[in-house]
């Protein structure tokens, strides 16, 4: 599914709404922003930086989230 791609500039709420299977990836990285009122306003990068993630961690998290999108669904 090459047309599906998550970027660090996407709003947190947009990603979880479109791709709920990615929530586990974000939770594994400590990004628990899904119930937060800022999820509609903050990008993944903004949320991650506010939780003290560095750019390398953010990149890895996004890569893992995108990998979930490529897995075949049952």
Secondary structure, 3 states (H helix, E strand, C coil): CCCCCCCCCCEHHHHHHHCHHHHHHHHHCCCCHHHCHHHHCCEHHHHHHHCCCCHHHHHHHHHHHHHHHHCCCC
